[in-house]
Each structure stands twice: as C-alpha cells, then as structure tokens.
Amino acid sequence: MAKIALITGATSGIGEACAKMFAQQGYHLILLARREHLLENLAQDLVNNYGVEVKKIQADVRDKENINYVLDTLTATWKNVDVLINNAGLSQGLEPIQNGCVEDWDTMIDTNVKGLLYVSKMVSNWMVSNKKGHIINIGSIAAKEVYANGAVYCATKHAVDALSKGMRIDLLPHGIKVTAIHPGMVETQFSIVRFKGDENRAKKVYEGFDPLVAQDIADAIWFAVSRPAHVNIDDMLIMPTAQATATQVNRI
C-alpha cells in the first residue's frame, strides 16, 4: 500500500492544501474534520483527481472519547500512518485578558492543545509499533511571540511549540521525526473564525500587503516530509515578506 498521511482540520485552509499536496505525491489519506459536507466533497475531489484512497473521519478533536473510538476502530492497514499533520486549530476573540470570554478560552485550549494531544497519543503509538513516522505540528508566529489581546491563543501556540520539542525527545529512541511549522499571517478562514463570522473585519486583517496562502505552508510541510531519512526539520518559521513580527506589517 502507498504511504498514508492523517490530516486534522482537513477541509479548509492549510489542511485542505496539505490534503491536495499529499494526494499529488501519491499518499493515501485519512482526513479528519468536523464539517461532513466539506469532508465528502474534498474526499471525492481527491479520489477523482489523484486516484488515491481516502478514509473520511467526521469528528471534533476536542472530543476525547470519540477521537479514541474513531481512530481505534480503523483497520490495521489504515493505522500504518507515515505522516500525521496536526493542523486543527483556531483562535477565538481578540480582547484583553480582563475582558476575555471563558468559553473562547476553553475552545482554544481544548482544540489547539488537548485535541492535538488526543490525536498524537493514538497515532504516535502506531508509529512506535511500526518503527517509522513523522509528526507535523502546526504552530504559529504566536508560538514565538506574545501580542496584545491574544494572551490565551499565544499561550496555546507556545504549548504547541513546547509539545513539539517534548515529542521530539520522547520519540527519539523510536526514530520518529517531529517538525513544528510556525506560519505568520496566512489568508485562510482563520480570521473569519477569530471574529466569529464577521467577514468584513476579517478581510481588513490582510489588506495592504500580500499575506501567505495555504499552499505556501503545504509546500513547506512537504519539504520537511520529503527530506532524507537522516534529516529532520525541527522547527520552521514562515512569514510573509511584508511581516516582521506578529504585529509589525508593512501595509501599502
């Protein structure tokens, strides 16, 4: 069987771009996402265009019991995962800590940190058994810097950065690669989610400069995965040319 990649948050943005990239490279895919109709459409597109096999999992990474169930019930063949892309993640709200919404905090922590852990625990055990594997964790420039009104989101992405380093240490004896990819401003649905569907407010985030697009990050992920067996890309920070820090952008 061809190599297998499991991608969380697979139906939009970076996840969707990765699904198409890995399908182009002949990988069979396990696509995990919440929105069933998008999952169906993407899977059909990949099968039709690239002739790969696709296993669809409609699930929320925050739901530990369901994640354990749907992953555990995969067949032995599908558990032979070569690449795990922990892409599912989000930001909610943009308020100072004293005005923050506790429900937003819970959503970010449960998705960005705990959800990543639930999936990684299951899949890393398969990789250890198979004596091979590569885990890609999608972080953010927010994993490297903290900015005003983003304390909890930044904390979750700092956690992803720390977890990536810890995974690399823990999985070292088993030959499992771990890579953290940290994008700057990428024009996806990220800001629409952050502003809870306010497309006008989200659009202003990317005005006046050329942001990254999802394909840029998929290209970087494929570069990391396609290195020779003795090479691991530990950490990659990717920024638009017009962005110097989390908050400094050269807008025209």
Buried (B, 14 or more C-beta within 10 A) or exposed (E): EEBBBBBBBBBBBBBBBBBBBBBBBEBBBBBBBBEEEBBEEBBEBBBEEBEBBBBBBBBBBBBBEBBBEBBEEBEEEBBBBBBBBBBBBBBBBBBEEEEBEEEBBBBBBBBBBBBBBBBBEBBBEBBBEBEBBBBBBBBBBBBBBBBEBBBBBBBBBBBBBBBBBEBBEBBEEBEBBBBBBBBBBBBBBBBBBBBEEEEEBBEEBBEEBEBBBBBBBBBBBBEBBEEEEEEBBEBBBBBBEBBEEBEEBEEE
